[in-house]
Amino acid sequence: MAVEVILPKVDMDMATGRISSWHVEEGATVKKGDLLFEIETDKAAMEIDSPAAGIVRNITGKEGVDIAVGEVVAWIYEEGEAVADAPASAPAEAVAEEPAKAEALAPVEAAAPVAPAAEVTASSAGVRASPLARRLAKEAGLDLAAISGSGPKGRIVKADVEAAAKDGGAKSAEAAPSAAPAAQPAMSDDQVMKLFEEGSYELIPHDSMRKTIARRLVEAKSTVPHFYLTLDCEIDALLALRKQLNEAAPKVKTEDGEKPAYKLSVNDMVIKAHAKALAMVPEANVSWTESAMVKHKHADVGVAVSIPGGLITPIIRRADEKTLSAISNEMKDLAARARSRKLKAEEYQGGNTAVSNLGMFGIKDFAAVINPPHATILAVGAGEQRPVVKDGEVKVATVMSVTLSTDHRAVDGALGAELLAAFKKVIENPMAMLV
């Protein structure tokens, strides 16, 4: 029986993706694991392998267009098997019966509805269901969120939808209660456009990254109770140590000649200091869930990196255990691959906390938005010479303002203050980063 090739969910926030290029043609013979196509998501480029051996037929996934997660883009037929024009149902259910494949094929997040016919499934985003079950529920006007799944790991299959339709057990999306109503824009697009003279502007359509950033920010600010703490850190000792360490860096041979084994930045030292602070205040190294507090054993620090069209947050895993040179070299590699959109999903998903540094733009201080499941994010401003009072005398010191945003459900004011005080202690006594 033919096996569906679907557009898989390769990113936690992915609702749609684009096939940037096919590596096989219609009628090509492939083995399981052969490269079929590349996906361009809002954050990275991913290679997708064949789920089965056979002949590639009915390639429907077009290059360069948005395709919903879980949508069938081709089929793999066995040698000699009759080719149907559109084998939409049987392959989907056949594959769903295999637990190992069901996990890989199940779309976790549906694409945003774009037509009235799709509105009945808007509340089904996040529900585990086979493609056929989604189609049948959509046609019947049923809400998948109200249907119990009998498939592997609670996946909703065709029989579940048919049973719900028969006994009326599923609620329509219109009648189903909403846990968190979607945020509505203050003004519609038409209302905004009417405020500007026709011909005085250019419309630039949002790409998938900008849409994802917008959605995530609205979710974060709507669902996470932010609490902010700001303090100033003197960094003259840190700058002196950084200079000393960079000057002492050993030389290594490269294709371009000898180069220093590392070149530390202030941001590298901020990452390390934040990780050490979390190790010193483990109660703040947490993530919030409705059922329990997730207390992490290591500090996995995400670092905001600006890329064309938006930003991404690659993660330095176990930053509390790594040397400054290791953090520096890893960060340079991650940032370079982030800008070329070559990061793997596991390199930017998850993490316990994050650092966002705008100091290089001369920004004195700002407050960053928390990126769930993180409970904290540290916003770092520019280091600048300021007058400070010491022992009753006014002196000049290099001062850097930092603001800690916390998820108040997980890290309250006093605990956040303790974490920020620990960061200040490390950053102002930077030799602690070397032990």
LUMPAZA-187618 format. One record per residue: x, y, z of N, C-alpha, C in turn; residue in three letters. Coordinates in steps of 0.1 Angstrom, whole numbers, plus 5000, padded with zeros to 4 digits. Layout:
<pts>
XYZXYZXYZALA
...
</pts>
This chain:
<pts>
500849885000500050005000500950125000MET
500550234992501350354991501450425005ALA
502650485007502950555019502950705017VAL
502250785025502250925023503550985027GLU
503951085020505051175024504451305028VAL
504551345040503851465045504951575048ILE
504551695049505351805053505451785069LEU
506551745074506651725088506851855097PRO
506551845109506851955119508251945124LYS
509152025119510552025123510852135133VAL
509952215136510152325145508952335155ASP
509252365167508152365177507052465174MET
507452575167506452685164505952675150ASP
506252565143506052565128504552525125MET
503852605118502552575113502552555098ALA
503452625091503552595077505052595073THR
505352545062506752545057506752545042GLY
507952575037508152575022509152475018ARG
508852405007509852315001510752404992ILE
511952414996512952494988513352424976SER
513552294977513952214965513752064967SER
513252004956513151854956514451794951TRP
514851684957516051614952515751494944HIS
514451464942514051354934512951404924VAL
512751324913511751364903510651254904GLU
509551294898508351194896508851064890GLU
508550954896508950824891510350774896GLY
510950854904512350814909512150704919ALA
513150604919513150494928514050534940THR
513550524952514250564964514350454974VAL
515250464983515350374995514950445007LYS
514550375017514150445030515350515035LYS
515150645038516250725043516950815033GLY
516650795020517150875009516651015010ASP
517451115007516951255007515951284997LEU
514751335001513651364992513651514988LEU
513551604999513451744997513951825009PHE
514151955007514552045017513452135021GLU
513252155034512252245039512852375043ILE
512252485039512652615044511652665054GLU
512052655067511052705078511452845081THR
510752905091511053045094512353065101ASP
513052945105514252955112515452885106LYS
515152785098516252695094515852625081ALA
516952565075516652475064516952325068ALA
515952245065516052105070515852005059MET
516651895059516551795049515651685053GLU
514751645044513751545048513951415040ILE
514051305047514351175041513051095038ASP
513250995029512050915025511650825037SER
510350815040509850735050509750585046PRO
509950555033509850415029510650395016ALA
510850275012511450244999510350224988ALA
510650264976509650254966509850354955GLY
508750384948508750484937508050604940ILE
508650724938507950844942506950884931VAL
505750904935504650934926503851054932ARG
503051114923502051214927502651324935ASN
503751384931504351494938503451614937ILE
502851654948501951764949502551884956THR
503551864964504151974971504952064962GLY
504552184960505252274951506352344958LYS
507452374951508552454957508152594958GLU
508552654969508452804971507152854976GLY
506152764980504852804984504652754998VAL
503852825006503552785020502652655019ASP
503052555027502352425028502052405043ILE
500852365046500552335060501252215065ALA
501652215078502152095085501251985084VAL
501751865080500851745079500251725065GLY
500451825056499851805043500651705035GLU
499951625027500651525018501351605007VAL
502651575004503351634993503751534982VAL
503651404985503951304976503551164982ALA
503651054974503450924978504550834974TRP
504850734982505850624978505050494976ILE
505150454963504550324959505550214959TYR
504950094961505849974960505949944945GLU
507049874942507249834928506049754922GLU
505449794911504349724905503049764910GLY
502949844921501649884927500949984918GLU
499649964917498850054908498850194914ALA
498950294906499050424910497650494909VAL
497150544921495850614921496150764918ALA
495050824914495150974911495351054923ASP
494651014934494851094946494551004958ALA
495450914962495250824973495250894986PRO
494150964990494151055001493850985014ALA
493150875015492650825028493450705033SER
493450595025493950475029495450485034ALA
496350545027497650555031497850615045PRO
496950725047497150805059496750715071ALA
495650635070495250555081496150435083GLU
496650385072497550265073498850305080ALA
499350425077500650465084500350495098VAL
499150555101498850595115498750475124ALA
498550355119498450235127499850195132GLU
500850245127502250205131502750315141GLU
502850285154503150375164504450455161PRO
505450385156506750455154506550565144ALA
505750535133505650635122504650735126LYS
503650705135502550795138503150915145ALA
504150905153504751015160505351105150GLU
506051055140506751135131505751205121ALA
504651145118503751195109502751285115LEU
502451285128501451365134501751515134ALA
500951595128501151735129500651785142PRO
501451865149501151915162500452045162VAL
500652125151500052255151499452275137GLU
498152305136497552325123497852465118ALA
497752485104497952615099496852705102ALA
497152835102496052935106494952925095ALA
493752925099492652925089492653035080PRO
492453015067492453125057491153135050VAL
490153055053488853065046487853015056ALA
486553065054485453025063485352875065PRO
485652795054485552645055486552585065ALA
487552665068488652605077488352655091ALA
487452745094487252805107486852705117GLU
486152605113485652505123486752425130VAL
487952425124489052355130490152445136THR
489752575138490752665143491152625157ALA
490152575165490452535179491152405180SER
491452335169492052205169493552205168SER
494152325167495652335167496252275179ALA
497152195178497852125189497251985192GLY
496151955185495551815187496251715178VAL
496551605183497251495176496151425168ARG
496251425154495251355146495951325132ALA
495351225126495851185113495351285103SER
495951295091495451395081494051365077PRO
493751235075492351195071491351235082LEU
491751215095490851255106490551405106ALA
491651485103491451625102490551665091ARG
490651605079489851635068488351605071ARG
488151485077486751445079486151535090LEU
486851565100486351655110486051795105ALA
486851845096486651975089485351965081LYS
485151855073483951845065482751835073GLU
482851765085481651745093481451865103ALA
482351955103482152075112482352035127GLY
483251935129483551885143484851945148LEU
484851965161486052025168486851905173ASP
488051885167488951775171489351785186LEU
489351905192489751915206488751845215ALA
487551825210486451765218486351615215ALA
487251555207487251415204488351335210ILE
488051225216489051135223489651055212SER
491051045212491750965202492050825207GLY
491850725198492150585202493350535195SER
494050615188495250575181496450585190GLY
497650555185498950565193499050695199PRO
499350695212499650815220498450915220LYS
497250855219496050945219495751005205GLY
496350965195496151025181494750995177ARG
494051095171492751085166492751025152ILE
492050915150492050855137490550855131VAL
490450805119489150815112488050755120LYS
488150645127487150585134486650675146ALA
487550745152487150835163486250955158ASP
486651005146485851115140484451065137VAL
484350945130483150885126482250855138GLU
482850805149482050775161481550905167ALA
482351015167481951145173480751205165ALA
480851185152479751245143478451165145ALA
478651035148477450945150476650975162LYS
477450995173476751015186476651155191ASP
477151245182477051395185477851435197GLY
478951355200479751375212480751495210GLY
481051525197481951635195481251765194ALA
481851875200481252005199481852075187LYS
481052165182481552245171482452345177SER
483352405168484352495173483652625178ALA
482452655172481752775176481252755191GLU
480852635194480252615207481252585218ALA
482452535214483452495223484052615230ALA
484252605244484752715251486252735248PRO
486652855248488052885245488852915257SER
489952845259490752875272491353005272ALA
491853055260492453185259492053245246ALA
491153345246490653395233491853465226PRO
491853445213492853505204492853655205ALA
494053715206494153855207493653915193ALA
492854015194492354085182493054215180GLN
493454245167494154365165493254485168PRO
493854595173493054715176492354765164ALA
493054755152492454805140492654695129MET
491654685120491754595109492754645099SER
493154565090494054605079493454725071ASP
492154705068491554805060491454945067ASP
491154935080491155055088492455125088GLN
493555045089494955105089495255175076VAL
494955095065495255145052494555275048MET
493355295054492555415051493155535056LYS
494055525066494655635072495855695064LEU
496255625053497355675045496955695031PHE
497555795025497155835011497555715002GLU
496755684993497055574983498255614975GLU
499155524973500355544966501555604974GLY
501255624987502355684995503055585003SER
502855455000503455345008503655224999TYR
504455135004504755004997504354895007GLU
503654795002503254685011504254575009LEU
504854525021505754425021505154305029ILE
504754195022504054085029504954025040PRO
504353985051505053925062505553785057HIS
506753755060507253615058506953535070ASP
507253405069506853305080507553345093SER
508853385092509553425104508853535111MET
508553645104507953765111506553725116ARG
505753635110504553595115504753515128LYS
505753425128505953345140506453435152THR
507353535149507753625159506553705165ILE
505753755156504553825161503653735170ALA
503353615165502553525173503153495187ARG
504453465187505053425199505153545209ARG
505353665204505353775213504053805219LEU
502953795211501653815216501253715227VAL
501653585224501353475233502153505246GLU
503453545245504253565257503753675266ALA
503453785259502953905267501553885272LYS
500753795266499353775270499253665281SER
500153575281500053455290501053455301THR
502153525299503253525310503253655317VAL
503053655331503053775338504453825340PRO
504853925333506253975333506454055346HIS
507654045351508054125363509554175360PHE
509854295362511154345358512054405369TYR
513354375368514254415378515454475371LEU
515954585375517054655369518154695379THR
519454675375520454725384521754755375LEU
522654825381523854865374525054775378ASP
525954745369527154665372528354735367CYS
529354745376530654805372531454695365GLU
531954725353532654625345534054655342ILE
534654745349536154775346536954655349ASP
536754575359537554455362537254355351ALA
536054345347535754245336536454285323LEU
536454415320537154455307538654425308LEU
539254455320540654425322540954275320ALA
540154195326540354045326540154005311LEU
539154055304538954015290540154045282ARG
540754165284541954205276543054115279LYS
543254085292544353995296544253855290GLN
543053805290542753665285542953665270LEU
542453765263542653765248544053785244ASN
544853855251546253875248547053745251GLU
546553665260547253545264546753425256ALA
545853445246545253335239546353265230ALA
546453135231547453065222547053075207PRO
548153065199547853065185547552925179LYS
546752915170546452785163546552805148VAL
546952705141547052705127545752685120LYS
545452765110544252755102544652765087THR
543652745079543952765064544352905061GLU
544052995069544353135066545653185074ASP
546353085080547453115088547153105103GLY
548053155111547853145126546853245131GLU
545953195140545053285146544853255161LYS
544353355169544153325183543153205185PRO
543353125195542453015197541053055201ALA
540953185206539653235210539853395210TYR
538753455210538653605212537353635219LYS
537553655232536353675241535653805239LEU
534353805239533553935239532953955252SER
532454075255531754105267530554015268VAL
529853985257528653905257529053765261ASN
530153705257530553575261530653565277ASP
531153675282531353675297530053695304MET
529153775298527753785303527053655303VAL
527153575293526553445292527053355304ILE
528353355305528953275316528453325330LYS
528453455332528053505345526653475348ALA
525753485338524353455340524153305343HIS
524953215336524853075339525353045353ALA
526453105358526953085371525953135381LYS
525253245378524253305388523153205390ALA
522753145379521653045380522052925388LEU
523352885387523852775395523952815410ALA
524152945412524252995426522853005432MET
521853035424520453045428519552945420VAL
519652815423519052715416517452725416PRO
516952785426515452805426514952885415GLU
515852965409515453055398515752985384ALA
516352875385516652805372515552705369ASN
514352765365513152685365512352715352VAL
511352635349510352655339509052625345SER
508052705341506652685346505852595338TRP
505152495344504052425338502852425348THR
501752405343500552415351500552305362GLU
501152195360501152085370502352085379SER
503452145375504652135383505652235379ALA
506652265388507752355385508852265380MET
509452295368510552225362511852285367VAL
512552215376513752275381514952205374LYS
515652295367516752245358518052215366HIS
518852115361520052085367521252155361LYS
521052215349522152285343521552415337HIS
522452505333522052635328522252635313ALA
521152615305521152625291520752765287ASP
521652845282521452985280521153015265VAL
520053065261519753105248520353245246GLY
520753275234521353405231520753465219VAL
520053575220519353635209520353675198ALA
520053635186520953665174520053735163VAL
520353855159519653915149520053855135SER
518953825127519253765114518253845104ILE
518553845091517653915082516153875084PRO
515353965086513953945088513453915102GLY
514353905112513953875125515053835134GLY
514853745143515853695152515653555156LEU
516653495162516553355166517453345178ILE
517253245187517953235199518553095200THR
519753075194520552955196520952935211PRO
521152815215521352785229522752735232ILE
523452785242524652735247524252635258ILE
524352505256523952405266525052395277ARG
524552375289525452365301526552475301ARG
526052595299526952705300527652725313ALA
526952675324527552685337528852595338ASP
528952495330530152405331531252435321GLU
530952525311531852545300532852665303LYS
534052655297534952765299534552875290THR
535152995293534853115285535253095271LEU
536353035268536853015254535852915247SER
535352815254534452725247533152795244ALA
532652875253531452955251531553045239ILE
532753115239533053215228533053145214SER
533753035213533852965200532552905196ASN
531852845205530552785202529552895198GLU
529553015205528653115201528953175187MET
530153185184530553235170530053135159LYS
530153005162529652915152528152915151ASP
527452915163526052925162525453045156LEU
526053155158525653285153525853285137ALA
526953235133527253225118526153135111ALA
525953025117524952925111523552975112ARG
523253055123521953115125521653215113ALA
522653295110522453395100522353335086ARG
522853215084522653145071521553045072SER
520753045083519652955085520052815084ARG
521152775090521552635090521552565103LYS
520852625113520852565126519952445126LEU
520252345134519352235136518352275147LYS
517152205146516052245155516552235170ALA
517252135173517652115187518652225192GLU
519152305182520152405186519452535190GLU
518152545188517452675192516152645199TYR
515852515201514552485209514952455223GLN
514052495232514252465246515152575253GLY
515952525263516752625270516052665283GLY
516752725293516152755305516052905307ASN
516852985300516853125301517453185288THR
517653315288518153375276518853505279ALA
519753555270520453685271520153755258VAL
519753885260519553975248520454095250SER
521354115242522354225244522254325232ASN
521854455236521754565226522854665229LEU
523754635237524854725241525654775229GLY
525854685220526654725208525954835200MET
524654855202523954965195523855095203PHE
524555095215524555205223523255215232GLY
522455115233521255115241521655105256ILE
521155205264521555205278520855095286LYS
519555085284518854975291517454955284ASP
516954835286515654795280515154675287PHE
513954635284513354515290512954415279ALA
513454295280513154195269511954115273ALA
511354055262510153965264510653825266VAL
510053755276510453625279509953525268ILE
510753425265510453335254510153195261ASN
508853165264508553035270509152915262PRO
509652815269509452785283510452855293PRO
511152945289512053015298511253095309HIS
511853105320511253185331511953315333ALA
513053335326513853455328514453495314THR
514753625313515653675302516353795307ILE
517653805304518453915308518754005297LEU
518354135298518554235288519754315292ALA
520754325283522054385286522254515278VAL
522554625285522754755278524254775276GLY
524554895271525954935268526754965280ALA
528054925280528954965291529455105288GLY
529255205297529655335294530155405307GLU
531055495305531655565317530555655323GLN
530355635336529455715344530055755357ARG
529555865363530055905376529355815387PRO
530155765396529655685407530255735420VAL
529555725431529955775444530555655452VAL
531855675456532455565464533155635476LYS
532755595488533355645500533155795500ASP
532055845496531755985496532356065486GLY
533056005476533756075465533156035452GLU
533056135443532556105429533756055421VAL
533555935415534655875406533955835393LYS
534855795384534355755371534555605370VAL
533455535365533555385364532855345351ALA
533155235345532455185334531255105339THR
530055145336528855085342527955025330VAL
527454915333526554845324525154815331MET
524054865325522754845331522154715326SER
521654635334520954505330519554495336VAL
518654445329517254425333516954275332THR
516454225343515954085343514454085342LEU
513954015332512553995331512253855336SER
511253845345510953705350509453675348THR
509253545347507853495347507453485362ASP
506553575366506253595380505653475386HIS
505153385378504553255383505653165389ARG
506853175382507953085386509053155394ALA
509253275391510353355398509753485403VAL
509453495416508853615421509953725423ASP
509453835428510353955430511653925438GLY
511453865450512553845459513553745453ALA
513053645446513953545440514653605428LEU
513953685420514553745409515653845413GLY
515453915424516454005430517653935434ALA
517453815440518553735445519453685433GLU
518753645422519453605410520253715404LEU
519653835403520253945397521453995406LEU
521353985419522454015428523553915426ALA
523253785423524353695421525053725408ALA
524253765398524953805385525853915387PHE
525354015394526254135397527554095404LYS
527454005413528553965421529653895412LYS
529153815403530053745393530653845383VAL
529753925378530254015367531254125372ILE
531054155385532054255391533254195397GLU
533254065399534353985403534653875393ASN
535053905381535053815370536053695371PRO
536953705381537853585383537053465387MET
535853485392534953375396534553295384ALA
534553355372534253275360535353175356MET
536453185362537653105358537752985367LEU
536952975377537052865387535752775387VAL
</pts>
